[in-house]
């Protein structure tokens, strides 16, 4: 239906463009409509979190992309016969488009910069297309996926079209009212493009040669999917005896904590047993492949902890400082990785000791007789030599 309407508009444009712009100047009633059409939704400048996306249990909305266009253009590119512009909208009360002053946008939604069809004036009225486009890689994303943005617009929708198109398909969003008096937030479902390595998003304004207005302005664009939210994991490792002797049994206690703010999934701990110690057992169902113990914690709720005790023995020839290190990882992104690893040191004194054999009373008697005979034999030899 949109493209049938598009064709009809082109035909109408060919007939009406010969008439003077004054013939289609905005009337008092039209100006009143501009002032009373859809009112902008009040809100705080975006952080990339729209909240319209509904995620399965155990997952949260995660930002795949977000830009407020303050530091840069966010990777978007203007195209078409009249490319969009990035920067600070030029503010004013009214500006002429078709001989009649029109309302200008109220700046950007957040900060000072935004994308607009024309940052200082009306969009091009020449039967042309104005584009804002960017291509994304969704190959690592699964449904649901949501695109959201804040926009202000004043478009002569009776003849012109403002649409959002993905990969050249039918419009997923259309501007259907002439104008808004403040920024409003829009969103579209992009779940159909999950796993697609090339997803091209186009904000497109097609203007006939009849009447134009101030245009379309975009700010705070976000793309979200459902995933494991950010969480701060921590591991602490202690030992029950840090000065053992060869042959002693030592127990290491590993405590993993989820400091939030979200639940953690796929939590895994690896514990490396150093040379000089021999693994005996653990109480957390770990899998030991010399020299590493792998403990699959699994899911760990925000604020929860899990504990594993690992028992080892000190080798007979062990000595000096022995460091046992453990690390924790998860599916979640972690804002603080400085507490994702910890180790415990034991100092083994001495090492293996040679035992000196001892003898009993009979042994001492035999030893004394042997020594006496040896001494007598030595004296006899010296006398014979003399």
C-alpha positions in Angstrom: 0.0 0.0 0.0 2.8 2.4 0.8 4.3 2.0 -2.7 0.9 2.5 -4.4 0.6 5.7 -2.4 4.1 6.6 -3.5 3.1 6.2 -7.1 0.0 8.3 -6.7 2.1 11.0 -5.0 4.4 11.2 -8.0 1.5 11.5 -10.4 -0.1 14.2 -8.2 3.3 16.0 -8.0 3.5 16.2 -11.8 0.2 17.8 -12.0 0.4 20.1 -9.0 4.0 21.3 -9.3 3.1 23.7 -12.1 0.9 25.6 -9.6 2.4 28.3 -7.5 3.6 27.5 -3.9 1.2 30.1 -2.7 -1.6 28.0 -3.9 -0.6 25.4 -1.2 0.6 27.8 1.5 -0.3 26.8 5.0 -3.7 28.1 6.2 -4.5 29.2 9.7 -6.2 25.9 10.3 -3.2 24.0 9.1 -1.0 26.0 11.4 -3.4 25.2 14.3 -3.0 21.5 13.4 0.8 21.8 13.6 0.5 23.3 17.0 -2.0 20.7 18.3 -0.8 17.5 16.6 1.0 14.7 18.5 2.7 16.1 21.6 6.2 15.1 22.4 6.6 12.5 25.2 8.5 14.1 28.1 11.6 12.1 29.1 15.2 12.1 30.3 17.9 12.2 27.6 18.5 8.5 26.6 21.2 6.2 27.8 20.5 3.5 25.3 17.9 1.9 27.5 14.4 2.1 26.0 12.7 -0.7 27.9 10.2 -1.7 25.3 11.9 -4.9 24.6 10.6 -7.9 26.5 13.3 -10.4 27.4 13.0 -14.1 28.4 13.6 -15.0 32.1 17.2 -14.9 33.0 18.1 -12.3 30.4 18.0 -8.5 30.3 18.0 -5.8 27.6 21.6 -5.3 26.4 22.8 -2.5 24.3 24.2 -3.7 21.0 24.5 -0.1 19.7 23.8 3.3 21.1 24.8 6.9 20.1 23.6 10.3 21.3 25.7 11.8 18.4 27.6 14.2 20.8 31.1 12.9 20.2 30.7 11.8 16.6 28.1 10.9 13.9 27.6 7.4 15.4 28.7 5.7 12.1 25.7 6.9 10.1 26.1 8.2 6.6 23.9 10.7 4.7 22.9 9.8 1.2 20.5 10.4 -1.6 20.0 13.5 -3.6 19.7 15.6 -0.4 21.8 13.8 2.3 21.0 14.2 6.0 23.3 16.4 8.1 24.9 15.8 11.5 25.5 18.5 14.0 23.7 21.1 16.1 20.3 22.1 14.7 20.2 25.9 14.1 17.5 27.2 16.5 14.9 29.9 15.7 11.2 30.6 16.1 10.0 30.3 12.6 11.5 29.8 9.1 9.9 30.0 5.7 9.5 26.8 3.7 6.6 27.4 1.3 6.2 31.1 1.9 4.8 30.4 5.3 6.9 30.4 8.5 7.2 27.0 10.1 8.1 25.8 13.5 11.8 24.8 13.9 13.0 21.8 15.9 13.7 22.4 19.7 17.4 21.6 19.2 18.6 18.0 19.8 16.8 15.6 22.2 19.9 15.3 24.4 23.0 17.4 24.3 23.5 19.6 21.3 24.0 17.3 18.3 21.6 15.3 16.2 21.0 14.1 12.6 18.5 16.0 10.5 17.4 16.3 6.9 18.5 20.0 7.1 20.1 21.4 10.2 19.2 25.0 9.2 16.0 25.1 7.2 13.5 23.0 5.2 14.1 19.7 3.5 14.8 19.8 -0.2 11.6 20.0 -2.2 12.6 18.6 -5.6 11.1 15.2 -6.1 14.2 13.6 -4.4 15.2 11.2 -1.7 17.1 12.1 1.5 18.7 9.2 3.3 20.4 8.4 6.6 21.9 4.9 6.6 24.1 2.4 8.4 24.8 -1.3 8.0 25.1 -3.6 11.1 26.3 -7.1 11.7 23.6 -9.1 13.6 25.2 -12.5 13.1 25.8 -12.8 16.9 22.3 -11.7 17.9 19.2 -13.7 18.6 15.6 -12.5 18.9 14.2 -10.4 20.2 16.0 -7.3 18.8 14.6 -3.8 19.1 15.6 -0.5 17.4 14.5 2.7 19.2 15.2 6.4 18.7 13.9 9.9 19.6 12.7 12.1 16.8 11.1 15.4 15.9 9.5 16.0 12.6 7.4 18.3 10.5 6.7 16.6 7.2 3.9 17.4 4.7 2.6 13.8 4.8 -0.2 14.5 2.3 2.5 14.3 -0.4 5.8 13.5 1.2 6.9 10.3 3.0 9.2 9.7 6.0 9.9 6.0 6.5 12.3 3.6 8.1 13.3 0.7 5.8 15.5 -2.3 6.6 17.4 -4.2 3.9 15.2 -2.6 1.2 12.0 -4.1 2.5 8.6 -2.6 3.2 8.6 0.3 5.7 8.7 -0.7 9.4 7.9 2.8 10.5 6.1 5.8 8.8 5.5 9.3 9.9 1.8 9.7 9.6 1.1 13.0 11.3 2.2 16.4 10.0 4.3 17.4 13.1 5.1 16.9 16.7 5.7 19.7 19.2 8.5 17.9 21.0 10.7 14.9 20.6 8.9 11.5 20.7 10.3 8.1 21.0 9.7 5.4 18.4 10.7 1.7 18.3 10.6 -1.1 15.8 11.1 -4.9 16.1 14.1 -6.1 14.2 13.9 -9.8 15.4 13.4 -11.0 11.9 17.0 -10.0 11.1 18.6 -12.0 14.0 21.7 -13.8 12.8 22.0 -11.7 9.6 25.5 -10.4 9.1 24.4 -7.5 7.0 21.4 -5.4 8.2 21.1 -2.0 6.5 18.9 0.5 8.3 17.6 3.5 6.3 15.8 6.6 7.6 14.3 7.9 4.3 12.5 11.0 3.4 11.0 11.3 -0.1 9.9 14.8 -1.0 7.7 15.7 -4.0 7.9 19.1 -5.7 4.7 20.4 -4.1 5.1 21.5 -0.5 7.9 21.0 2.1 8.4 21.5 5.8 11.2 21.7 8.4 12.0 17.9 8.1 13.0 15.0 10.2 15.5 15.0 13.1 16.9 11.8 14.8 18.7 11.5 18.2 19.7 8.9 20.8 19.5 5.8 18.6 19.7 2.4 20.3 19.7 -1.2 19.2 19.0 -3.8 22.0 18.8 -7.5 22.3 18.3 -9.9 25.2 21.4 -11.3 26.8 23.2 -11.8 30.1 23.4 -8.4 31.7 26.6 -6.8 33.1 27.6 -8.2 36.5 30.6 -7.9 38.8 32.0 -11.4 39.8 34.6 -11.8 42.5 36.7 -14.7 43.7 38.5 -15.0 47.0 40.8 -17.9 47.8 42.2 -18.8 51.3 44.2 -21.8 52.7 43.8 -23.4 56.1 47.6 -23.9 56.6 50.0 -21.6 54.9 53.2 -23.2 56.4 52.7 -26.9 55.9 55.4 -29.6 56.0 56.0 -32.3 53.4 53.3 -34.9 53.6 50.7 -32.6 55.2 47.2 -32.2 53.9 46.1 -28.7 53.0 42.5 -27.4 52.2 41.9 -24.3 49.9 38.5 -22.6 50.1 37.3 -20.8 47.0 34.4 -18.3 47.4 32.8 -16.8 44.3 30.4 -13.9 44.7 28.1 -12.0 42.3 28.2 -8.3 43.2 25.5 -7.5 40.7 23.7 -5.7 39.3 22.3 -8.6 37.3 22.2 -12.4 37.7 25.2 -14.2 36.2 25.0 -17.2 33.9 27.7 -19.7 32.8 29.9 -19.0 35.8 33.0 -21.1 35.7 36.0 -21.3 38.0 39.4 -22.7 37.1 41.9 -23.6 39.9 45.5 -24.4 39.0 47.4 -26.8 41.4 51.1 -25.9 41.3 54.0 -28.4 41.2 54.8 -29.6 44.7 51.1 -30.2 45.6 49.0 -33.2 44.7 45.2 -32.9 44.1 43.1 -35.2 46.4 39.5 -34.1 46.2 36.9 -31.3 46.1 33.4 -30.8 47.4 31.9 -28.9 44.5 31.8 -31.6 41.7 34.8 -30.2 39.9 36.6 -31.9 37.1 40.4 -32.3 37.6 42.7 -32.7 34.7 46.2 -32.3 36.0 47.1 -29.6 36.9 43.7 -27.7 36.6 40.4 -28.1 38.4 37.4 -26.8 36.6 34.4 -25.9 38.7 31.1 -25.3 36.8 29.1 -23.0 39.1 26.4 -22.3 36.5 23.9 -19.6 37.3 24.6 -17.3 40.2 22.0 -14.8 41.3 22.7 -11.1 42.1 24.1 -11.0 45.6 24.6 -14.8 45.9 27.9 -16.7 46.6 29.2 -20.3 46.0 32.0 -22.1 47.9 34.3 -24.9 46.9 36.8 -26.7 49.2 39.8 -28.3 47.4 42.0 -30.7 49.3 45.6 -31.3 48.3 48.7 -32.9 49.9 52.2 -31.5 50.0 54.8 -33.6 48.1 57.7 -35.1 50.0 60.2 -33.1 48.0 58.3 -29.9 48.0 59.9 -26.8 49.5 59.7 -23.0 49.2 56.8 -20.8 48.1 53.9 -22.6 46.2 51.2 -20.4 44.7 47.8 -21.8 43.9 45.8 -19.5 41.6 42.0 -19.4 40.7 40.0 -17.4 38.2 36.3 -16.9 37.6 34.5 -16.2 34.2 30.9 -16.0 33.1 28.7 -15.2 30.0 28.1 -11.7 31.3 30.3 -8.7 30.7 32.2 -7.7 33.8 32.8 -4.0 34.6 35.6 -4.8 37.1 38.0 -7.6 36.2 40.5 -6.8 38.9 38.7 -9.2 41.3 38.2 -12.0 38.8 41.4 -13.8 40.0 42.9 -14.6 43.4 45.7 -16.9 44.7 46.9 -18.3 48.0 50.5 -19.0 48.9 51.9 -21.7 51.1 55.5 -21.8 52.3 57.0 -25.3 52.7 60.0 -25.5 55.0 62.8 -28.0 54.5 61.8 -30.6 52.0 62.6 -34.3 52.0 64.8 -35.4 55.0 67.1 -38.4 55.1 66.5 -40.7 58.1 69.6 -41.8 60.1 69.3 -45.5 61.0 69.5 -46.5 64.7 70.5 -49.7 66.4 69.3 -51.5 69.5 71.3 -52.9 72.5 72.5 -56.1 70.7 73.6 -54.0 67.8 75.6 -51.8 70.1 77.3 -54.9 71.7 78.2 -56.4 68.3 79.5 -53.0 67.2 81.7 -52.8 70.4 83.1 -56.3 69.8 83.9 -55.5 66.2 85.6 -52.2 67.2 87.6 -54.1 70.0 88.8 -56.8 67.6 89.8 -54.1 65.0 91.8 -52.2 67.6 93.6 -55.4 68.8 94.4 -56.4 65.3 95.8 -52.9 64.6 98.1 -53.1 67.7 99.4 -56.5 66.8 100.3 -55.3 63.3 102.2 -52.3 64.7 104.2 -54.6 67.2 105.2 -57.0 64.4 106.3 -54.1 62.3 108.5 -52.9 65.1 
